[in-house]
Amino acid sequence: QARDDSGGGGRSGALAPPPVTEVPQKIDVNPPKGTRDFPPEEMRLRNWLFGNFREVSRLFGFEEVDFPVLESEALFIRKAGEEIRDQLYCFEDRGNRRVALRPELTPSLARLVIQKGKSVSLPLKWFAVGQCWRYERMTRGRRREHYQWNMDIIGVPEVTAEAELISAIVTFFKRLGITESDVGFKVSSRKVLQEVLKSYSIPENLFGKVCIIIDKIEKIPREEVKKELGFVGISDEAIEELLQVLSIKSLDKLEEVLGSAGEAIADLKQLFSLAEKFGYSDWIQFDASIVRGLAYYTGIVFEGFDRQGKLRAICGGGRYDRLLSTFGGDDIPACGFGFGDAVIVELLKEKGILPELNLEVENIVCALDQDLQGAASSVATILRGKGQTVDLVLEIKPLKWIFKRAARVNARRLIIVGSSEWEKGLVKVKNLSSGEQIEVKLDELE
Ligand SMILES: OCc1cccc(Br)n1
């Protein structure tokens, strides 16, 4: 039971007895369903992963941003039938405002860009690492939160932006020891769909809905996809042609079907040519079936996948040239990606390349008796002033306990403050790997 600091137990730390009326109920010590704690070992892995996210983002000259986890629900209310909408973690706050825990970061980023308006000069290259939420019925036992790394380029209409973003993800994978034989990117463009729909004079406003239905092609039976497309008013003939085009896996074949005049082909050819120059051609492949499950994509879309086919998509992104204008902002082109913190860890485990991340501290400092506790604190402060990490033992403990703790915190050195040495201005320094022990003058301690 935690120490009671409410004043009943006093500063001695003694456990205050609960008031007679209240019998302590053991709380549920687990985090809410679908959420995770990050105890030290998991936190070290998370910090390592996020450290790589941040280092790659900075390598590409991006600036870090963040937004509230809580946003107006309106930011995420799109009428295209997205899963992200069905699972929105939304509620009414005490001010009767409809709010939501963000399910993704892009709408917040778009909101901030519009808010900044002319005070920022384009292009913007922003990145964020933020916790995102969904309220999924726990029937599937899936998580309700994850952390997403996002990189976004705002204000660049050319495909060079998408090529740059994919290069950043490739750079990240390489840093972790993941190669093109482990993962790849399936790349397409929503302009492929747009051109087919246009050839059947299907109204633009159905585009988002059609994309969301088609995104389910690998998840629900084909007949179900066709039925849903029929419901939104797509003719059987158009559906057949759509599904036919979506099965194309080569750009040449796509060009035969769509012709070479359309933007889809031009964009994709430019992307694959830039991939050559970036040196990541072996990482990407054209796959017309990739549409991604967010309604606002308008152009190139891509997703990272594990070549073993065991895991869900590792990351995904694309161009969203209309999002800012749908929020009442200017017509500013944009593209970005989201990279979750869960599938990547499963992949690293699969590959056996999770890093070894142990707690390490350079020094453990202890006093041999109570009246030297102050001296030990000053030794710790001197070492910390020199940038050395110190685990200061805060109570008088037997040496057996000290050595056990030193092993647990992976200390390199044990600094012992004993009365006979201290009187001579000395401390004992024991190298815990060699076992060598020497006496060192306090002002020569380093
Ligand atoms: O990938 C969709 C998503 C959004 C929020 C939280 C989680 Br877990 N997953």
The ligand as an SDF file (V2000), in Angstrom:
LIG
                    3D

  9  9  0  0  0  0  0  0  0  0999 V2000
   -3.8140    2.4340  -36.5330 O   0  0  0  0  0  0  0  0  0  0  0  0
   -5.0120    2.9680  -36.1430 C   0  0  0  0  0  0  0  0  0  0  0  0
   -4.9790    3.3240  -34.6920 C   0  0  0  0  0  0  0  0  0  0  0  0
   -5.3650    4.5920  -34.2760 C   0  0  0  0  0  0  0  0  0  0  0  0
   -5.3340    4.8920  -32.9350 C   0  0  0  0  0  0  0  0  0  0  0  0
   -4.9380    3.9500  -32.0430 C   0  0  0  0  0  0  0  0  0  0  0  0
   -4.5400    2.7150  -32.5260 C   0  0  0  0  0  0  0  0  0  0  0  0
   -3.9920    1.3790  -31.3380 Br  0  0  0  0  0  0  0  0  0  0  0  0
   -4.5520    2.3980  -33.8250 N   0  0  0  0  0  0  0  0  0  0  0  0
  1  2  1  0
  2  3  1  0
  3  4  1  0
  3  9  2  0
  4  5  2  0
  5  6  1  0
  6  7  2  0
  7  8  1  0
  7  9  1  0
M  END
$$$$
